[in-house]
Amino acid sequence: MTTALQVDTDPAEVGLDAARLARIDGRLARWVDDGQLPGFLVTVARHGRLVHVGRAGARNVEEGLPVEADTRWRIYSMTKPITSVAAMMLYEEGAFELSDPIATWLPEFAETRVYVAGSALKPVTAPQTEPIRVRHLLTHTSGLTYGFHHTHPVDAMYRAAGHEWSTPAGADSAEVCRQWAAMPLVFQPGSEWNYGVSTDVLGRLVEVLSGQPLDEFFQQRIFAPLGMTDTAFGLRDGDDPESLARLYTAVPGRPGGPATGIAPLDAMGAGALRKPAFLSGGGGLVSTAGDYLRFIELLRRGGSFDGGRLLGPRTIAHMTRNHLPGGADLETFGRPLFAETPLRGVGFGLGFSMVLDPARYGVLASPGDYSWGGAASTAFYVDPVEDVTVGFYTQLLPSSTLPIRNFLRQLVNQAIVT
């Protein structure tokens, strides 16, 4: 397939209705027209053939710069699947077992305490009864958290230490991990699911195991083989700053009501203008729709793309199975997630969520559909039943502002007619 975002396949050839596909752009453009979304780009492919590229609005509303095929997007947590693939590449080489304690390579986590009671200022903690293992990082069952959750005393401890939407200035991945290890875990490893900095710690593990900084590993082992020429930790020398979409945040309306508009979030967005000190495996990459489509297709094809193989198909299959104990879903085993997507009927594997029960999920989807998204409302999913991949790109924070991900599934699936 081409990933220059040139549609060269009649949708009917792969069982999609062109008129129905047009509904995707029409519905998403309503949010643009209403001033709730700056702009977007969406891709739909089936059987590896790109059948739809839709875009509308602006990458920079104030300067009137339109969304282009080569617009660069802060993909935030869509970095996580790439880091998970990197780790599993090392797993395939025998670098570790999924059950190995991470303290074998990151000794600062050997004595990390676990929160039991108390406040952020006076927490009561206990020793780990189970060490953090590699699989806990991949499945977000490590007990690590995010400062931006605002739901637990440990979240407040993260914020007080400078870990909310960013990390302390000048701290690299080794230092950042030392700081996280010095704060309590939210729960005993393996006992619950909580979205947090687990994949950032996994990125540090990739660095230690490979002997390379994370950006070098990504470039040499993933981006170059896949032809992902426009993906990096921030803009690089020679990149046009105007190609990077402006970051926006929702302007809140009345309590409990919808957002009334958007406003630039330049202070936070400026972090992507250059390579940062901390190479965040959990959220630091900038990419284009064409580049990320290559990565999505790597997953759909079982670990290979354009003749290059990064992972074996059985490894991809293992990553996209539900790894929560007893086959539980996130509503049962997890803590509240900062996203609009419901957690019922959804499991979690090694770096991806997956639909276990479409009826419980409450969205038109296939069993086994796996996905993830980013804080600025970007998203992707792979539907192995229908052999479909979908990518969506915008720059609106937080991702819970609009139910984009649910609409994507229903709008794409209604267009599949054979």
C-alpha positions in Angstrom: 0.0 0.0 0.0 1.1 3.6 -0.4 1.3 5.7 2.7 1.6 9.1 0.9 -2.1 9.4 1.8 -3.1 9.0 -1.9 -6.3 6.9 -2.2 -5.9 4.7 -5.2 -8.5 2.0 -4.5 -12.2 2.2 -5.1 -13.8 1.5 -1.7 -16.3 -0.9 -3.4 -13.3 -3.2 -4.3 -12.8 -3.9 -0.6 -16.4 -3.9 0.5 -17.0 -0.3 1.6 -19.6 2.1 0.4 -18.1 5.5 -0.7 -21.2 7.4 0.1 -21.3 6.0 3.6 -17.6 6.7 4.1 -18.4 10.4 3.3 -20.5 10.4 6.5 -17.2 10.2 8.5 -16.0 13.6 7.3 -19.4 15.1 7.5 -19.9 14.2 11.1 -16.4 15.2 12.2 -16.6 18.5 10.3 -19.6 19.5 12.3 -17.3 19.8 15.4 -15.0 21.9 13.3 -17.8 24.1 12.1 -19.1 24.5 15.6 -15.7 25.7 16.8 -15.1 22.6 19.1 -12.3 21.0 17.0 -9.5 22.9 15.3 -9.2 20.4 12.4 -8.6 16.7 11.7 -7.2 14.1 9.4 -8.7 10.6 9.3 -7.5 7.5 7.4 -9.4 4.2 6.7 -7.8 1.2 5.1 -9.0 -2.4 4.4 -6.9 -5.4 3.5 -4.0 -3.0 3.5 -5.5 -0.7 0.8 -6.1 2.9 1.7 -9.7 3.7 0.7 -10.4 7.0 2.5 -8.5 10.1 3.7 -10.6 12.9 5.1 -9.6 16.2 6.5 -11.1 19.5 7.4 -10.3 22.6 9.4 -6.9 24.0 10.4 -3.7 22.9 11.9 -3.4 26.5 13.2 -6.8 28.3 13.4 -5.4 31.8 14.2 -3.1 31.8 11.2 -5.5 30.1 8.9 -3.1 27.2 8.1 -5.0 24.2 6.8 -4.6 20.5 7.8 -2.3 19.0 5.2 -1.2 15.4 4.5 2.2 16.1 6.0 1.0 18.0 9.1 2.9 16.8 12.2 0.9 15.9 15.3 1.8 15.4 18.9 0.6 11.8 19.2 1.2 11.7 23.0 0.1 8.2 24.2 0.1 6.7 20.7 3.8 6.6 21.5 3.0 3.8 23.9 2.3 1.1 21.4 5.7 1.9 19.6 7.5 1.5 23.0 5.7 -1.7 23.6 6.7 -3.0 20.2 10.3 -2.0 21.0 10.3 -3.9 24.2 8.8 -7.0 22.6 11.5 -6.9 19.9 14.0 -7.3 22.7 11.8 -10.0 24.3 12.0 -11.9 21.0 15.8 -11.7 21.3 15.7 -13.3 24.7 16.6 -10.1 26.6 14.1 -10.8 29.4 11.0 -12.8 30.4 7.7 -11.1 31.0 7.8 -12.3 34.6 11.2 -10.8 35.3 11.3 -8.1 38.1 12.3 -4.8 36.5 14.6 -4.2 39.5 17.1 -6.6 37.8 17.9 -3.7 35.5 16.3 -0.7 37.3 17.4 -1.3 40.9 15.8 1.9 42.1 12.4 0.1 41.9 13.4 -2.7 44.2 12.4 -0.9 47.4 9.5 1.3 46.1 6.9 1.4 48.8 3.1 0.9 48.3 0.5 3.4 49.5 -1.9 2.1 52.2 -3.5 5.1 53.8 -3.1 8.8 54.7 -2.6 11.9 52.7 -0.2 13.1 50.0 1.8 14.9 52.8 1.7 12.0 55.3 1.2 8.8 53.4 1.2 5.4 55.2 3.0 2.9 53.1 4.0 -0.8 53.1 6.6 -2.9 51.4 5.9 -4.5 48.0 4.6 -8.1 48.4 5.0 -8.6 44.7 7.8 -6.9 42.7 7.1 -4.9 39.6 7.6 -7.2 36.7 8.0 -6.4 33.0 4.5 -7.6 32.2 3.1 -5.1 34.8 4.7 -2.2 32.9 3.1 -3.5 29.6 -0.3 -4.0 31.1 -0.4 -0.9 33.4 -0.8 -3.1 36.5 2.5 -1.8 38.1 0.9 0.6 40.6 2.5 3.6 38.9 0.2 6.5 38.1 -0.1 9.9 36.4 -0.1 13.3 38.3 -2.9 14.6 36.0 -5.4 12.0 37.3 -6.3 14.0 40.4 -8.0 10.9 41.9 -5.5 9.6 44.5 -3.1 11.0 47.1 -0.1 9.6 45.1 -1.3 11.5 42.1 -0.9 14.7 44.2 2.6 13.5 45.2 3.5 13.3 41.5 2.3 16.8 40.9 4.2 18.2 43.9 7.4 16.7 42.4 6.8 18.3 39.0 5.1 15.3 37.3 1.7 16.3 35.9 1.7 16.9 32.2 5.4 17.1 32.0 8.5 16.2 34.0 11.1 18.4 35.8 13.2 20.5 33.4 16.5 18.9 32.4 15.8 15.5 33.9 16.5 12.6 31.6 14.8 9.2 31.6 17.2 7.7 34.2 16.6 10.6 36.6 12.8 10.7 36.0 12.6 6.9 36.9 14.6 7.5 40.1 12.1 10.2 41.1 9.1 7.9 40.4 10.7 5.0 42.3 11.0 7.3 45.3 7.3 7.8 45.5 4.7 5.2 46.6 2.9 2.9 44.2 -0.9 3.3 44.2 -1.4 -0.5 44.8 0.5 -3.7 45.0 1.9 -4.7 41.6 -0.5 -6.9 39.6 -3.5 -6.3 41.9 -5.3 -3.6 39.8 -5.1 -1.6 36.5 -4.2 2.1 36.6 -3.1 4.2 33.6 0.2 5.8 34.4 3.9 6.2 33.6 4.4 2.4 33.2 5.3 2.7 29.5 7.8 5.5 30.3 9.6 3.2 32.7 9.4 0.5 29.9 11.1 3.0 27.6 13.9 3.3 30.1 14.1 -0.5 30.3 14.5 -0.6 26.5 17.4 1.9 26.9 19.2 -0.2 29.5 18.7 -3.5 27.8 19.7 -2.2 24.3 22.5 0.1 25.5 21.0 2.9 23.3 19.0 6.1 24.0 15.3 5.5 23.1 15.4 7.8 20.1 18.3 5.9 18.6 16.6 2.6 19.2 13.4 3.8 17.6 15.2 5.3 14.6 17.4 2.4 13.9 15.2 -0.5 14.8 11.6 0.8 14.0 11.4 4.0 12.0 14.1 3.4 9.4 12.9 -0.2 8.6 9.3 1.0 8.3 10.1 4.2 6.3 8.7 6.4 9.0 10.7 9.5 8.0 8.8 12.2 9.9 8.4 10.7 13.4 10.7 11.8 16.2 10.8 13.1 19.8 10.0 16.7 18.8 10.9 18.6 15.7 14.4 18.0 14.3 16.8 20.4 12.8 15.5 21.4 9.4 11.9 20.6 10.2 9.4 23.4 9.4 7.9 24.6 12.7 4.7 25.6 10.8 4.2 21.9 9.9 3.5 21.2 13.6 -0.2 21.6 14.4 -1.0 24.0 17.2 -2.2 22.5 20.4 -5.6 23.5 21.7 -7.6 22.9 24.9 -11.4 22.9 25.4 -13.0 26.1 26.8 -15.4 24.8 29.4 -19.0 25.7 29.4 -21.4 25.6 32.3 -20.7 22.8 34.9 -21.7 19.4 33.4 -22.3 21.0 30.0 -20.3 20.7 26.8 -17.2 22.8 25.9 -18.0 26.1 24.3 -14.9 26.4 22.2 -11.2 26.0 22.0 -8.1 28.0 23.0 -4.4 27.6 22.2 -2.3 25.8 24.7 1.0 27.1 23.6 3.0 26.7 26.8 2.4 23.0 26.8 2.6 22.7 23.0 6.0 24.3 22.8 7.6 21.2 24.2 7.3 19.5 20.9 9.3 22.2 19.0 12.6 20.5 19.9 14.1 17.3 21.3 13.4 17.1 25.0 15.8 16.0 27.8 13.3 13.2 28.8 12.6 10.8 25.9 9.1 9.8 27.0 8.2 6.3 25.8 4.7 7.0 27.1 4.0 10.2 25.2 6.8 12.0 23.6 6.6 11.4 19.8 5.6 13.7 17.0 4.4 12.0 13.8 2.4 12.3 10.6 -0.7 10.4 9.5 1.3 8.7 6.8 4.1 7.6 9.1 1.8 6.3 11.7 -0.3 4.4 9.1 2.9 2.4 8.4 3.1 1.5 12.1 -0.6 0.6 12.2 -0.2 -1.6 9.2 2.8 -3.3 10.8 0.4 -4.4 13.6 -2.4 -5.5 11.2 0.1 -7.6 9.1 1.4 -9.4 12.1 4.7 -7.7 12.6 6.0 -7.0 9.0 5.6 -4.1 6.5 7.1 -3.6 3.0 9.2 -6.7 3.4 10.7 -5.8 6.7 9.8 -7.9 9.8 10.0 -6.4 13.3 8.0 -8.9 15.3 6.7 -12.4 14.7 2.9 -12.8 14.1 2.5 -14.9 17.3 4.1 -12.1 19.3 1.6 -9.6 17.9 -1.3 -12.0 18.7 0.0 -12.4 22.3 0.2 -8.6 22.7 -3.3 -8.1 21.5 -4.9 -10.6 23.8 -6.5 -9.6 27.1 -4.0 -10.1 29.9 -6.1 -8.9 32.8 -6.5 -11.7 35.5 -9.4 -14.1 34.8 -10.3 -12.3 31.6 -11.7 -9.3 33.5 -12.5 -6.1 31.8 -11.2 -2.7 32.8 -14.5 -1.7 34.5 -14.0 -4.7 36.9 -10.2 -4.6 37.3 -9.3 -1.0 36.5 -9.4 2.5 38.0 -11.1 5.4 36.2 -9.4 6.3 32.9 -9.0 9.9 31.7 -10.9 9.3 28.4 -14.4 9.3 27.0 -14.4 5.6 26.1 -16.3 3.4 28.5 -14.3 0.7 30.2 -16.9 -2.0 30.3 -16.4 -4.8 27.8 -12.8 -3.7 27.2 -9.7 -5.6 28.2 -6.0 -4.7 28.1 -3.0 -6.6 26.6 0.7 -5.8 26.2 0.4 -2.2 25.2 -3.2 -2.1 23.7 -6.8 -2.1 24.8 -9.1 -4.5 23.1 -12.9 -5.0 22.7 -13.9 -8.1 24.5 -17.7 -7.7 24.3 -19.1 -5.2 21.8 -22.5 -5.2 23.5 -21.1 -4.4 26.9 -18.8 -1.9 25.3 -21.8 -0.1 23.8 -20.2 0.8 20.5 -20.4 -0.8 17.1 -17.2 -2.8 17.0 -15.7 -6.3 16.4 -14.5 -8.6 19.2 -10.7 -8.3 19.3 -10.6 -4.8 17.9 -7.5 -3.3 19.5 -6.4 0.3 19.9 -5.0 3.2 21.8 -5.2 7.0 21.7 -3.4 10.2 22.8 -4.2 13.0 25.2 -4.7 15.5 22.3 -7.6 13.3 21.0 -5.6 11.3 18.4 -6.6 7.6 18.1 -6.1 4.5 16.1 -7.6 1.0 16.0 -7.1 -2.3 14.2 -10.1 -4.5 13.5 -8.8 -8.0 12.8 -12.3 -9.3 12.0 -13.0 -6.8 9.2 -9.3 -6.4 8.4 -9.6 -2.6 8.8 -7.3 0.0 10.2 -8.3 3.5 11.2 -6.1 6.5 12.2 -7.4 9.8 13.5 -5.4 13.0 14.2 -6.2 16.3 15.8 -4.8 18.5 18.6 -7.5 18.9 21.2 -6.8 18.3 24.9 -8.2 16.6 26.9 -9.3 13.6 24.9 -12.5 13.3 26.9 -13.8 16.6 25.4 -15.6 15.0 22.5 -16.7 11.3 21.9 -14.5 11.1 18.8 -13.4 7.5 19.2 -16.8 6.1 19.6 -18.1 8.0 16.6 -15.2 6.7 14.5 -16.1 3.1 15.1 -19.7 3.5 14.4 -19.1 5.6 11.3 -16.4 3.3 9.8 -18.3 0.1 10.6 -21.6 1.4 9.0 -19.7 1.9 5.8 -18.6 -1.7 5.6 -21.2 -3.4 3.4 -19.6 -6.7 2.4 
